[in-house]
Amino acid sequence: MNSENMLVFGAGYIGRKIAEYLKCPLMRVKIHTYQDIEEQIEYIREKGYSDIKIIINAIGYVGENSVDDCEQNQAETYFANVVVPMLLADYCLKHNLYFVHIGSGCMYHYDYETDTPVSEEREPNFFDLAYVRSKIAIEKILLNRIMTNTQRILICRIRIPLDDQPNPRNLLDKLLRYDLIIDANNSITYLPEFLKILKILIAKEVRGIINLVNTGGLYYPDLLIYYNYLAEKNGFSKHNFDVIDYNKLGVPRTNLLMSVEKLTSIGIVPRDINKDYKQCVNNYIQNLIKRRDAEC
Ligand SMILES: NC(=O)c1ccc[n+]([C@@H]2O[C@H](COP(=O)([O-])OP(=O)(O)OC[C@H]3O[C@@H](n4cnc5c(N)ncnc54)[C@H](OP(=O)(O)O)[C@@H]3O)[C@@H](O)[C@H]2O)c1
């Protein structure tokens, strides 16, 4: 595996991070048909990437503001989240390429009293949002292909990206926009850890579904309490918030813990988010300081 033989489709938040980390080309053109994929890959081959072996799909529609937008844009949701990944998987099957799909772990109702962390084998059961239904649909289709065509496909289920770089899609930025913060422990995907693990999974050519989250659950108020401590110390205003029972939020959302046993069983132990979140906030504040200094 080297950066010359990988391609990332989907120039959004996750796709850009992956392409930058793996130092491979990022395809930005809109895909409407199978022919669009053929043309894009032909184009990139002509640019000197003549030996593509791996396609990573980070194309998706997650809603402009939140997944609630997918309810009004269901055609767009299903096209980007189901049809386009199917076309890419078709291309990979035809050309015998390894296909890596960025999936989601937000597919379960979860009872914190009785459930154990969700394994990859558990049947998804959260159908309350079009976004989630589309992610469940494509996962089932790809899984079927893995089993029946023995196609080389990896589905990385990520969940609630957290990063040390400010970005409207980063969990920390999102929490800083909310006045009410839920009280549930949640599995999250810390992006620096995600990128490292993704690279290893690709190098090992792992197939099937993988929960690509950190070990442990993050209690969001802890993240904000530490943010406030560092923010005030560095001359930024603190964020005032109230903690609310997650059952009382009033919008359909998943809150859950995911198992990392499958990752561990293949020799990859994701770092515990409770050991890393302070460093994440530290780096985040340093990035805010750099931005502030650049503006002066
Ligand atoms: N962010 C999260 O919280 C999260 C959590 C779990 C899983 N995921 C999954 O991760 C994947 C990437 O999400 P993201 O957060 O990076 O979303 P994003 O920032 O919105 O990126 C998605 C990208 O896909 C592109 N796209 C949509 N339809 C396309 C098409 N037909 N052809 C080519 N490009 C197309 C979008 O381009 P335009 O903007 O130009 O339309 C956008 O650049 C999605 O599958 C999502 O379900 C995300």
The ligand as an ORCA input file, in Angstrom:
! r2SCAN-3c Opt
* xyz 0 1
  N     -19.704     14.043     10.133
  C     -20.294     13.129     10.892
  O     -20.781     13.429     11.979
  C     -20.348     11.685     10.433
  C     -20.587     10.697     11.399
  C     -20.664      9.384     10.974
  C     -20.534      9.083      9.640
  N     -20.308     10.074      8.728
  C     -20.221      9.703      7.324
  O     -19.007     10.171      6.776
  C     -19.205     10.464      5.381
  C     -18.643     11.857      5.100
  O     -19.341     12.791      5.899
  P     -18.806     14.269      6.137
  O     -19.062     14.592      7.549
  O     -17.458     14.421      5.564
  O     -19.877     15.065      5.281
  P     -19.614     16.322      4.293
  O     -18.625     17.246      4.903
  O     -20.952     16.860      3.943
  O     -18.940     15.641      3.045
  C     -19.658     14.886      2.141
  C     -19.108     15.191      0.792
  O     -19.757     14.367     -0.179
  C     -19.932     15.169     -1.332
  N     -20.964     14.613     -2.210
  C     -22.285     14.458     -1.977
  N     -22.879     13.901     -3.041
  C     -21.902     13.699     -3.961
  C     -21.865     13.153     -5.264
  N     -22.979     12.686     -5.868
  N     -20.670     13.115     -5.919
  C     -19.535     13.583     -5.334
  N     -19.515     14.107     -4.107
  C     -20.686     14.168     -3.425
  C     -20.317     16.518     -0.800
  O     -20.140     17.491     -1.792
  P     -21.105     18.796     -1.819
  O     -20.965     19.407     -0.455
  O     -20.525     19.595     -2.916
  O     -22.466     18.292     -2.069
  C     -19.331     16.649      0.357
  O     -18.112     17.196     -0.090
  C     -20.699     10.352      5.108
  O     -20.987      9.112      4.504
  C     -21.308     10.365      6.504
  O     -22.504      9.629      6.558
  C     -20.192     11.373      9.092
*
